[in-house]
Amino acid sequence: MASVTEVFPRRPLRLASDPKRTRNRALLLALAALLALPSLYWGNQAWQSTSLRADLRARGVRAPETLGAKGDCTARRSRLSGSERPIGCWFTLSYRLRPEEGGAVREAQVHIEGRPSIFTPPAIYDPRDPGRVMLEPELERAMTWSELLGPLFLLLLPATALLVFFATSRRGLAKAAANPEPVIVPVEKAIRQPGKLYLHIRAPGAARPTVDVFATPALPLQVLPPEGASDDRQWVLALKSPGGRHYVLDSELARLDLTKEERRRVLMLSAARGS
């Protein structure tokens, strides 16, 4: 009887389409994009503030008259002591331009970090674009750690989602299927967990084992051991990738786009279905 590796098709193969998997991966990408929005918004706000601060330090002028500011302030209350720590304020600022810029009264949204002062601080604006304005204390302060590192910390969430996306890709299997090299490999151990089977295999000559994960009800394709090999171990069929990694095939060969006859010939020679 021919070996299962002998009847396995050697033509370039593609992976079988899986609409459910495609939909789930699209949703994972959408989730990563949504998780990135707060970081992008916060980072853009910090960048605009830094850019405005640099421009006003270089060429900003003091408004002849700062008429007043109205707005809201936020603070963080400690649950233990009941004390409040000021976070910042957003104001609608009214200020008068110099005669060189027309002397009109302008209004603009401005921010001030921490606790506001009793009196409205002087306004510093850009003579080239008088709508770009900051209060003097905000102009003089340095960037806070939250402005510098906050957007980066928020990026950890979308980065985790992208890590899962790439970790669950099938590019390695696709490369192995494009130039099929079937190999019978022994199973070192199988770990069952709810809904999943973790299969540890070690290909001949490999320094370390590799792990394949099968989601229930999928199982690895068990085959007869190669000639002369011990039959007291379980053996499975895998495809060797160009990089040397081995990818265990499932018991129905459902991951590969095979013809009915190709699938029937391979499965007919398998030793068992299930583990």
Secondary structure as the mmCIF struct_conf table of DSSP 4:
data_model
#
loop_
_struct_conf.conf_type_id
_struct_conf.id
_struct_conf.beg_label_comp_id
_struct_conf.beg_label_asym_id
_struct_conf.beg_label_seq_id
_struct_conf.end_label_comp_id
_struct_conf.end_label_asym_id
_struct_conf.end_label_seq_id
HELX_RH_AL_P HELX_RH_AL_P1 VAL A 4 VAL A 7
BEND BEND1 PHE A 8 PHE A 8
BEND BEND2 ARG A 11 ARG A 11
STRN STRN1 LEU A 15 LEU A 15
HELX_LH_PP_P HELX_LH_PP_P1 ALA A 16 SER A 17
HELX_RH_AL_P HELX_RH_AL_P2 PRO A 19 ARG A 59
STRN STRN2 VAL A 61 ARG A 62
BEND BEND3 PRO A 64 PRO A 64
STRN STRN3 GLU A 65 ARG A 77
TURN_TY1_P TURN_TY1_P1 ARG A 79 SER A 81
STRN STRN4 GLU A 84 ARG A 96
HELX_LH_PP_P HELX_LH_PP_P2 LEU A 97 ARG A 98
HELX_RH_3T_P HELX_RH_3T_P1 PRO A 99 GLU A 101
TURN_TY1_P TURN_TY1_P2 GLY A 102 GLY A 102
STRN STRN5 VAL A 105 GLU A 113
BEND BEND4 GLY A 114 ARG A 115
HELX_LH_PP_P HELX_LH_PP_P3 PRO A 116 SER A 117
BEND BEND5 ILE A 118 PHE A 119
HELX_LH_PP_P HELX_LH_PP_P4 THR A 120 PRO A 122
STRN STRN6 ALA A 123 ASP A 126
TURN_TY1_P TURN_TY1_P3 PRO A 127 ARG A 128
STRN STRN7 ASP A 129 LEU A 135
HELX_RH_AL_P HELX_RH_AL_P3 GLU A 136 GLU A 140
BEND BEND6 ARG A 141 ARG A 141
HELX_LH_PP_P HELX_LH_PP_P5 ALA A 142 THR A 144
HELX_RH_AL_P HELX_RH_AL_P4 TRP A 145 LEU A 154
TURN_TY1_P TURN_TY1_P4 LEU A 155 LEU A 155
HELX_RH_AL_P HELX_RH_AL_P5 LEU A 156 ALA A 167
TURN_TY1_P TURN_TY1_P5 THR A 168 THR A 168
HELX_RH_AL_P HELX_RH_AL_P6 ARG A 171 ALA A 178
BEND BEND7 ASN A 179 ASN A 179
STRN STRN8 PRO A 182 GLN A 193
TURN_TY1_P TURN_TY1_P6 PRO A 194 GLY A 195
STRN STRN9 LYS A 196 ILE A 201
TURN_TY1_P TURN_TY1_P7 PRO A 204 GLY A 205
BEND BEND8 ALA A 207 ARG A 208
STRN STRN10 THR A 210 ALA A 215
TURN_TY1_P TURN_TY1_P8 THR A 216 PRO A 217
STRN STRN11 PRO A 220 PRO A 220
STRN STRN12 LEU A 221 VAL A 223
HELX_LH_PP_P HELX_LH_PP_P6 LEU A 224 PRO A 226
TURN_TY1_P TURN_TY1_P9 GLU A 227 GLY A 228
BEND BEND9 ALA A 229 ALA A 229
BEND BEND10 ASP A 231 ARG A 233
STRN STRN13 TRP A 235 LYS A 240
TURN_TY1_P TURN_TY1_P10 PRO A 242 GLY A 243
BEND BEND11 GLY A 244 GLY A 244
STRN STRN14 HIS A 246 VAL A 248
HELX_LH_PP_P HELX_LH_PP_P7 LEU A 249 LEU A 249
STRN STRN15 ASP A 250 ASP A 250
TURN_TY1_P TURN_TY1_P11 SER A 251 GLU A 252
TURN_TY1_P TURN_TY1_P12 ALA A 254 ARG A 255
STRN STRN16 LEU A 256 LEU A 256
HELX_RH_AL_P HELX_RH_AL_P7 LYS A 260 MET A 268
TURN_TY1_P TURN_TY1_P13 LEU A 269 LEU A 269
STRN STRN17 SER A 270 ARG A 273
#
